[in-house]
Amino acid sequence: MIYQVMPDESAAKSNYVRVVDNEGEDYLYPAKYFMFLDLPDEIERALSRAA
């Protein structure tokens, strides 16, 4: 799955990330649970439209 990550400086200080799930709700998870990708803008726009 590809998940959107929301900025959260407080969570990042504790090595957590705020992730938006398939229903649009956001939750904190340990960062080590995920692999982070930098996608080209074109891909990010296509994924946003598909959501």
ROTORRO-796616 format. One record per residue (C-alpha): z, x, y; residue in three letters; residue number from 1. Coordinates in Angstrom, 3 decimals, padded with zeros to 6 digits, m for minus. Each point is the difference from the previous one (the first is absolute). Last residue first. Layout:
N
       pz       px       py res   n
        Z        X        Y ALA NUM
...
//
This chain:
51
       pz       px       py res   n
 m004.230 m007.961  008.551 ALA  51
 m003.752  000.700 m000.234 ALA  50
 m000.346  000.512  003.753 ARG  49
  002.867  002.502  000.029 SER  48
 m001.513  001.882 m002.943 LEU  47
 m003.359  000.270  001.768 ALA  46
  001.690  001.221  003.204 ARG  45
  001.962  002.661 m001.932 GLU  44
 m003.199  001.138 m001.751 ILE  43
 m001.867  000.394  003.311 GLU  42
  002.959  001.826  001.554 ASP  41
 m000.132  002.672 m002.725 PRO  40
  003.014 m000.081 m002.334 LEU  39
  002.991  002.283  000.186 ASP  38
  001.770 m000.498 m003.312 LEU  37
  003.671  000.031 m000.947 PHE  36
  001.121 m000.034 m003.625 MET  35
  002.979 m002.274 m000.472 PHE  34
  003.361 m000.277 m001.809 TYR  33
  001.201  003.258  001.628 LYS  32
  000.195 m001.815  003.341 ALA  31
  003.009 m001.986 m001.231 PRO  30
 m000.643 m003.666  000.745 TYR  29
  000.751 m002.235  002.981 LEU  28
 m001.498 m003.477  000.115 TYR  27
 m002.640 m001.865  001.993 ASP  26
 m001.266 m003.500 m000.702 GLU  25
 m003.736 m000.739  000.336 GLY  24
 m000.337 m001.719 m003.377 GLU  23
 m001.729  002.960 m001.662 ASN  22
  002.802  002.349  001.079 ASP  21
  000.421  001.887  003.283 VAL  20
  001.764  003.340 m000.478 VAL  19
  002.737  001.497  002.185 ARG  18
  000.495  003.588 m001.135 VAL  17
  003.138  001.865 m001.038 TYR  16
  000.779  003.713  000.209 ASN  15
  003.336 m000.562  001.827 SER  14
 m001.388  001.083  003.389 LYS  13
 m003.122 m002.017 m000.830 ALA  12
  002.047 m003.213 m000.086 ALA  11
  001.199  000.508  003.583 SER  10
 m003.475  000.937  001.206 GLU   9
 m001.599 m003.167 m001.394 ASP   8
 m003.793 m000.176  000.324 PRO   7
 m001.496 m002.620 m002.331 MET   6
 m001.692  000.992 m003.236 VAL   5
 m002.865 m002.141 m001.306 GLN   4
 m000.298 m000.071 m003.757 TYR   3
 m002.815  001.020 m002.334 ILE   2
  000.531 m000.995 m003.599 MET   1
//
